[in-house]
Amino acid sequence: MGNHAAEYQVVVSGEVLDGHDTGAVVDAFASLLKLEPDAAQGYFTGTPRIIKQRTDHATACRIQNAFRRIGVDSSIVPLRGNAHTAPVLRLVGDSAPGGAQAAEPVEEVFAEPVEKPRGLNPKILALAGAFALLGLLAWVGAANLA
């Protein structure tokens, strides 16, 4: 990072957001990323996968917002060495008055080809495990307070 700007990666969870048809989401995802439908289906196995690495926060938010609109569950993960200690994950529409969407074409965000799924990424699995453990600890703590 030569310019010392914070960098992020966008990760899809491998899940479809509630209220969306899986087939329609896979088709829209394939179209958005210019993938074959079979390749796009590989992103919806419940395994988190990195879609965009080493990008700025604004671009990561645009990608996440595009995924949310088509029904893909995703998150923004700060890369190690960022100045932020607790990242603020927000969608592009949340920053505009009245929730207006940015007028930037989604295609510009995905100018680089997306790699096809290559199996389980140990770092993402460790991150997912850590979040699951934190959730379990929070649930146990809340149950003890009740």
Contacts in CASP RR format, 6 or more apart in sequence:
PFRMAT RR
TARGET T0000
AUTHOR 0000-0000-0000
METHOD contacts of the structure
MODEL  1
MGNHAAEYQVVVSGEVLDGHDTGAVVDAFASLLKLEPDAAQGYFTGTPRI
IKQRTDHATACRIQNAFRRIGVDSSIVPLRGNAHTAPVLRLVGDSAPGGA
QAAEPVEEVFAEPVEKPRGLNPKILALAGAFALLGLLAWVGAANLA
1 7 0 8 1.000
4 83 0 8 1.000
5 56 0 8 1.000
6 56 0 8 1.000
6 57 0 8 1.000
6 78 0 8 1.000
6 79 0 8 1.000
6 82 0 8 1.000
6 83 0 8 1.000
6 84 0 8 1.000
7 54 0 8 1.000
7 55 0 8 1.000
7 56 0 8 1.000
7 78 0 8 1.000
7 79 0 8 1.000
7 82 0 8 1.000
8 54 0 8 1.000
8 55 0 8 1.000
8 56 0 8 1.000
8 57 0 8 1.000
8 60 0 8 1.000
8 76 0 8 1.000
8 77 0 8 1.000
8 78 0 8 1.000
8 79 0 8 1.000
8 82 0 8 1.000
8 87 0 8 1.000
9 50 0 8 1.000
9 51 0 8 1.000
9 52 0 8 1.000
9 53 0 8 1.000
9 54 0 8 1.000
9 55 0 8 1.000
9 60 0 8 1.000
9 76 0 8 1.000
9 77 0 8 1.000
9 79 0 8 1.000
10 50 0 8 1.000
10 51 0 8 1.000
10 52 0 8 1.000
10 55 0 8 1.000
10 60 0 8 1.000
10 63 0 8 1.000
10 64 0 8 1.000
10 67 0 8 1.000
10 74 0 8 1.000
10 75 0 8 1.000
10 76 0 8 1.000
10 77 0 8 1.000
11 48 0 8 1.000
11 49 0 8 1.000
11 50 0 8 1.000
11 51 0 8 1.000
11 74 0 8 1.000
11 75 0 8 1.000
11 76 0 8 1.000
11 77 0 8 1.000
11 124 0 8 1.000
12 43 0 8 1.000
12 48 0 8 1.000
12 49 0 8 1.000
12 51 0 8 1.000
12 67 0 8 1.000
12 72 0 8 1.000
12 73 0 8 1.000
12 74 0 8 1.000
13 46 0 8 1.000
13 48 0 8 1.000
13 73 0 8 1.000
13 74 0 8 1.000
13 75 0 8 1.000
14 43 0 8 1.000
14 44 0 8 1.000
14 45 0 8 1.000
14 46 0 8 1.000
14 47 0 8 1.000
14 48 0 8 1.000
14 49 0 8 1.000
14 72 0 8 1.000
14 73 0 8 1.000
15 44 0 8 1.000
15 46 0 8 1.000
15 73 0 8 1.000
16 22 0 8 1.000
16 25 0 8 1.000
16 44 0 8 1.000
16 71 0 8 1.000
16 72 0 8 1.000
16 73 0 8 1.000
17 25 0 8 1.000
17 68 0 8 1.000
17 71 0 8 1.000
17 72 0 8 1.000
17 73 0 8 1.000
20 70 0 8 1.000
20 71 0 8 1.000
22 44 0 8 1.000
25 44 0 8 1.000
25 70 0 8 1.000
25 71 0 8 1.000
25 72 0 8 1.000
26 37 0 8 1.000
26 40 0 8 1.000
26 41 0 8 1.000
26 44 0 8 1.000
27 37 0 8 1.000
27 40 0 8 1.000
28 70 0 8 1.000
28 71 0 8 1.000
29 35 0 8 1.000
29 40 0 8 1.000
29 43 0 8 1.000
29 44 0 8 1.000
29 67 0 8 1.000
29 70 0 8 1.000
29 72 0 8 1.000
30 36 0 8 1.000
30 37 0 8 1.000
30 39 0 8 1.000
30 40 0 8 1.000
32 66 0 8 1.000
32 70 0 8 1.000
32 106 0 8 1.000
32 110 0 8 1.000
33 40 0 8 1.000
33 51 0 8 1.000
33 110 0 8 1.000
33 114 0 8 1.000
34 110 0 8 1.000
34 113 0 8 1.000
35 114 0 8 1.000
35 116 0 8 1.000
39 116 0 8 1.000
39 117 0 8 1.000
42 117 0 8 1.000
43 49 0 8 1.000
43 117 0 8 1.000
45 117 0 8 1.000
47 117 0 8 1.000
47 119 0 8 1.000
47 120 0 8 1.000
47 124 0 8 1.000
48 121 0 8 1.000
48 124 0 8 1.000
48 125 0 8 1.000
48 127 0 8 1.000
48 128 0 8 1.000
49 117 0 8 1.000
49 121 0 8 1.000
49 124 0 8 1.000
50 121 0 8 1.000
50 124 0 8 1.000
51 63 0 8 1.000
51 74 0 8 1.000
51 114 0 8 1.000
52 59 0 8 1.000
52 60 0 8 1.000
52 63 0 8 1.000
52 109 0 8 1.000
52 112 0 8 1.000
52 114 0 8 1.000
53 79 0 8 1.000
54 79 0 8 1.000
55 63 0 8 1.000
57 76 0 8 1.000
57 87 0 8 1.000
59 109 0 8 1.000
60 76 0 8 1.000
61 76 0 8 1.000
61 90 0 8 1.000
61 91 0 8 1.000
61 92 0 8 1.000
61 95 0 8 1.000
62 92 0 8 1.000
62 102 0 8 1.000
62 104 0 8 1.000
62 106 0 8 1.000
62 109 0 8 1.000
63 74 0 8 1.000
63 109 0 8 1.000
63 110 0 8 1.000
64 74 0 8 1.000
64 75 0 8 1.000
64 76 0 8 1.000
64 89 0 8 1.000
64 91 0 8 1.000
65 91 0 8 1.000
65 92 0 8 1.000
65 93 0 8 1.000
65 101 0 8 1.000
65 102 0 8 1.000
66 106 0 8 1.000
66 109 0 8 1.000
67 73 0 8 1.000
67 74 0 8 1.000
68 74 0 8 1.000
68 91 0 8 1.000
75 89 0 8 1.000
76 87 0 8 1.000
76 89 0 8 1.000
77 127 0 8 1.000
78 84 0 8 1.000
78 87 0 8 1.000
92 101 0 8 1.000
92 102 0 8 1.000
93 99 0 8 1.000
93 100 0 8 1.000
93 101 0 8 1.000
93 102 0 8 1.000
96 102 0 8 1.000
END
